[in-house]
């Protein structure tokens, strides 16, 4: 006999649609990384209560801030000149 109680089979949480993400100025970052690194990254994000893209943005923001700090102290030298056509 099949269960009719919807609580017995909870639905998966709804994910944002790709269209919705694109409307918010987001798009996929298509990179290849070792499977073990991907698993560790996703597990770490879950432990922190973050989606992987949220953790990536935190890491990227910290990276950029660190680069600016290092350039300010001349550890890296001046920022490279932009390539013609880049904003």
Secondary structure as GFF3:
##gff-version 3
##sequence-region A 1 87
A	DSSP	three_ten_helix	6	8	.	.	.	ID=ss1
A	DSSP	alpha_helix	18	23	.	.	.	ID=ss2
A	DSSP	alpha_helix	35	47	.	.	.	ID=ss3
A	DSSP	alpha_helix	52	72	.	.	.	ID=ss4
###
